[in-house]
């Protein structure tokens, strides 16, 4: 450790990195807690010295170790990854390095965690990192799985300010449809409620067909397959609203199948891509 400190103080990040990587590579699966803390310490110190690529290399080696050793997701490991993530400077290059680490971390959580689509806290970290580099589409996709309804809602309201006033409610409708297609009725309800609050604070009206459709769809989903007739009625009644975006009707087909027992939509084309995106195959 004294040699490590000396290398870091001298700016010899390469030697320090190699020592950390060697120590990490010698760790066994039974020693994963110590290995994780060692990688956290090394990554954060390297980041504080401005060596983001070296820090990312070490942190990604930790995640690779977790995958290969089949170490399950835990609060302790999430905290370590969060601490490393928070230590990155705001420069674009460093943010891109951070995205690589968080992508690996989400993939690890899919393989070794309780959430087949990835740990919500890690999705939240990646969503914020995507925002920092202006990747709004990717940020939205990760917010879908992040269990952060209020933060997601604020993001959607901010997105709405970038476009036409007449399209502000399209952002929340798209997300409600996506979330219901993921069978996450609770999240859809919480995100819509938070969006209404933040949207109204800016002096906007929530009295639009798109917002009403969101309300009715969530109420129908809460009732389950027995509300299939109401779902079909909404599909017909709000056809003009659903025609405002080509993806909306495809999401409705996924919702009809997953929540209301309607026939499974045929794969291929746009439907195939949406099914893959939603992790529904």
Residue pairs with C-beta under 8 A, 6 or more apart in sequence:
3 19
4 16
4 19
4 20
4 42
7 13
7 15
7 16
7 19
8 16
8 45
8 46
8 49
11 49
13 46
13 49
13 51
13 54
14 54
16 42
16 45
16 46
16 54
17 42
17 46
17 51
17 54
17 57
17 58
20 38
20 39
20 42
20 58
21 57
21 58
21 61
23 38
24 35
24 38
24 39
24 58
24 61
24 62
24 65
25 61
27 34
27 35
27 38
27 65
29 69
29 70
29 71
32 65
32 66
32 69
32 71
33 76
35 62
35 65
36 62
36 66
36 76
36 77
36 80
37 80
39 58
39 59
39 61
39 62
39 80
39 84
40 62
40 80
40 83
40 84
42 55
42 58
43 55
43 56
43 58
43 59
43 62
43 84
43 87
44 55
44 83
44 84
44 87
46 52
46 54
46 55
46 58
47 55
47 84
47 87
47 88
47 89
47 94
48 87
50 89
52 88
52 89
52 91
52 93
52 94
52 97
52 98
53 97
55 84
55 87
55 88
55 97
56 97
56 98
56 100
56 101
59 81
59 84
59 101
60 100
60 101
60 104
63 81
63 101
63 104
63 105
63 108
64 104
65 71
66 77
66 108
66 112
67 107
67 108
67 111
67 112
70 111
70 112
71 77
71 112
72 112
72 113
73 108
73 109
73 112
73 113
73 114
73 119
78 119
78 121
78 122
81 101
81 102
81 105
81 122
81 125
82 121
82 125
84 101
85 98
85 101
85 102
85 125
85 129
88 94
88 95
88 97
88 98
90 132
92 133
95 129
95 132
95 133
96 133
98 129
99 126
99 129
99 130
99 133
102 122
102 125
102 126
102 129
103 126
105 122
105 125
105 126
106 118
106 119
106 122
106 123
106 126
106 142
107 118
109 115
109 118
109 119
109 122
110 116
110 117
110 118
113 119
115 145
116 279
117 145
117 182
117 279
118 145
120 145
120 146
120 147
120 148
121 146
121 147
123 142
123 143
123 144
123 145
123 146
123 147
124 142
124 143
124 146
124 147
124 148
124 151
126 138
126 142
127 138
127 139
127 140
127 142
127 143
127 146
127 148
127 155
128 139
130 136
130 138
130 139
130 142
131 139
131 155
136 159
139 155
140 155
140 156
140 159
140 175
141 277
143 151
143 152
143 155
144 152
144 175
144 178
144 179
144 182
145 182
146 152
147 187
149 187
149 190
149 191
149 193
149 194
150 190
150 194
152 175
152 191
152 194
153 172
153 191
153 194
153 195
153 197
153 198
154 194
154 198
156 171
156 172
156 175
156 191
156 195
157 168
157 171
157 195
157 198
157 199
157 202
159 171
160 167
160 168
160 169
160 171
160 199
161 168
161 202
168 199
168 204
169 208
169 210
169 211
170 210
170 244
170 245
172 191
172 192
172 195
172 199
172 210
172 211
172 214
173 210
173 211
173 213
173 214
173 241
173 248
174 245
174 247
174 248
174 251
175 188
175 191
176 188
176 191
176 192
176 214
176 217
176 218
177 217
177 248
177 251
177 252
177 255
178 251
178 278
179 185
179 187
179 188
179 191
180 188
180 217
180 218
180 221
180 251
180 255
180 259
181 251
181 254
181 255
181 258
181 274
181 278
181 280
182 278
182 279
182 280
183 258
183 259
185 218
185 221
185 222
185 259
188 214
188 217
188 218
188 221
189 218
189 222
192 214
192 215
192 218
196 206
196 211
199 206
200 206
209 238
209 240
209 241
210 241
210 244
212 238
213 234
213 238
213 241
213 242
216 230
216 234
217 231
217 234
217 255
220 227
220 230
220 231
220 234
220 260
221 227
221 255
221 259
223 230
224 259
224 260
225 259
225 260
225 261
227 260
228 256
228 260
228 261
228 262
231 255
231 256
231 259
231 260
235 242
235 252
235 256
241 248
242 248
242 249
242 252
243 249
246 270
247 270
247 274
250 265
250 270
250 271
250 274
251 274
253 262
253 265
253 271
254 265
254 271
254 274
254 275
254 278
254 280
256 262
256 265
257 263
257 264
257 265
258 280
265 271
265 275
267 275
275 281
